[in-house]
Every structure is written in C-alpha cells, then in structure tokens.
C-alpha cells in the first residue's frame, strides 16, 4: 500500500478568517486539494491537534466525563491512529497560526512546542501552511529543522517543495479543487465552511495593525461563479453551513457592487437549496454607512439565515487613536452604519433571532492611547445603547503586532495604559455595555428553538446554533450529552453569554 498524506490541523485565527472547528478553514481545504491533485487517488487523512493530544495522553481525556475536554474535543475519525499516521506519512501539511489573540471554550490552538512534539515522529516531508509560517520566517531559529518548506498564504500542488511567500492566483487554486467529500467524512462534527471573496483591503489608507495589506497589497476579487462553484462542491460533500468571511469587508466585494452581491447570495441559495446557515463576517463601517450599504444589508437579511452578524471595526472611539492609526472610521460613521444594519435586519426570523445585527470590534494597545481612550469608548458605546439600537456581540482585545504591519515597527517608548488596565477596562465594557445589550437582544422569557448542546463544564451545559459568533446559552447545573437538540427559554444574562432553561418534559 502507498503511504498516506496527512493534514494536521492545529487551527488558525485571523481577523479575516476563523479556522477552529467547527469552522473548516480555507487553509485545510487548500491542503486537501493540493495533496489530492498532486497524487490523484492518494490516501489523504485529516487529523487535528486534538487527535494527537488524545494519543499522547494514552487515550484519556484531561477531565472526567460528563465534563467536556477542550484539549481533545475536536476529534476526527482517525483519532486513535493519529501518531501512527504521522509516522507512516509520506507528507504532512501542518496548518497553524494566530494573527490575533484567541481563546475558545472548546478548543486550544497549538503553539510551537506542541507542534514540534507532534511532528517529531514524522519521517516524510513536512510542510507548514498558514500564519505561523510568517512567524517562522521572522524568527527562524526556534523552527530550525522542523519543516522542509513554509507556505505563508496558500498551498497548491506545484509548490510543495519550493515553498511560497505570496498567495496563489484564484484560478490556480481552482485547478486543484475538486471533491471535498473525502475530507468532510473524516470529521465528527458538522462543519461551517469559510468562503473567501477577495484578498487585500479596499481602503485607500490602511490601519497600522492590519495584516491584510501584508498578505496582499493589491485587492484581488474572486469571480461570483468561482465562489458559487466552491460552495457547491462543499454542499455536495455534505456541508450545509457557510460563512462568507475570509475577507476584510463583505460589503466591499467587487467594490460594493450591489448586483454582484445579489448574484452571489442568490446563486449560493440556488446551488445549495437545503443549506442551514448562510452568514457573513467583517464589514467596514465606511461601506455599511454609505447609501449602498443599507441596500446590501437588506440583501444579506433577505438571502442569509437569521442570527447573522456584521462585525465592524471602530477599534477606538478616541480621536487621537483614530488619527495615530489611520482608522478612518469616526464614531459618527459607525453610528450610521449600525443604524443601517438595524434597519435592514433587526426583525426576528422564525427561530426567534434577529436576521442581521452589527457586531463591534474594539482594540486596546494602539499608538496614541491614553486613559482618555477608555472614557471615549465608554461614551461611544453608551450613545449607541441610549439610542435603542441592537448589537449582536462586542469583541474587545489587545493589539498584536503581526510581522509586516506598520504596528510591528512602532514600539512605544513606554507602556501604554492598557498594559496595566486592560482587564478592568474590559470588565467595564462587559458589565456596562455587553450585558445590557444582551438583555435587549435576548429578553427574559424569549424561547429559542433549534439549539444543540456542545460543551459541558462546571457551569453547566452550553447550547448554541451553528453560525457566525452564535449566542451561547448556559443551562446551569445541567449535563446534557453533547449533540442533544432542544429549545431553551432565556432566564438571565451575563457578559458574553445568557442563561436559559429547558422545559421539564424536554430533559
């Protein structure tokens, strides 16, 4: 028998894309397509770092059931033979790297030390794909000898041995792409497929921390037909959940071409008639606030599925931070963008959730920050709350200087205030903004059907639907088996989550 090729998914997180299960990243699919095209008919196996951890731990979880183990949660059908597959493989593609800080309830992304341990037994060729390859190029010493080649952005069947430092043309990626059935059937979860629409940023001036221009200095759009074709290939493989999320702004696709966006959304709906989720990610407030932004938001609400979120990066309400970092979005522009999304999508769908709501991104630790920055943020959020508008979620994080961005060359002369106060500032936003907004969007007594349990910890059972930044509902003190279907009635609220109860006859 010929030796297998292996994809080892150690998970990726970027501002423009999520590659932590249940999300099926573009990187994993490219690796699958490249390996399959390079050797048609080859045995290509998909593993996660969770599979490797399971084997290294002797087939035992890190916590006692019925609690869920976040270190081994995302297991594949190959879990028990993970180490043997790595040892026997003729080639291993490791997909890894975070461009932004990330913490997940049900997953732990692998770092350098864990990846080195995982590939120690690999005797075949070893390739690294994803954001971690950029870190390896920037500081090569810790990575010496681990990989034969590095691929920072994409992988095709023609560049395994040479490595690649720039993204491949979309037409070249399409040449490798065929069926994803063999990949999807190795997963033990229902995946959400990330679909990329374009590379680069359509803004004329780039934010200092943004890594998208470093990935692609020029904007390159995919054709509508190419995106629909890939969605169809995934659909034929059994995927029913999609997110148009691997780009800086959904609204800016084809330079805010309303008809192209209509054709895209309608085309996916026609090609994938029984899809369960069609969501978006990332929305530039400048685009959403424009008159065409309202019309595009209405298209998303019409063709998408409920619970959808359009996250927008105000990043900071402080004029000094906005100026220092070329943010271009003012609080006034953001307010208009939020109003547009509310007008288009605040009504609730048949499952009880708003069809489309805005999300907010705030970043601390940017040049120009002072103690006044936090006050400006609180006031800006209070203005939105007082206006009666709805927001789906708020992401508050520290800045990370990714190699190749202007921020990476701007070391501050002294520590910024958030270095000391980030935890308390985030708590201010959690309790003064996020929790009151949760109470508004998910009022006590609201019944939310079509949920599934996905994690059990000391708090109880966590429920959600699949989707983009789906709301998490905690059933306190319960231990429902993972995968249980049910409906919960909202009973309480906290920052970043809500509480609910199942009817007695549903337990």
Order of alpha helices (4+ residues) and beta strands (2+ residues): beta-beta-beta-alpha-beta-alpha-alpha-beta-alpha-beta-alpha-beta-alpha-alpha-beta-beta-alpha-beta-alpha-beta-alpha-beta-alpha-alpha-beta-alpha-alpha-beta-alpha-beta-alpha-alpha-beta-beta-beta-beta-beta
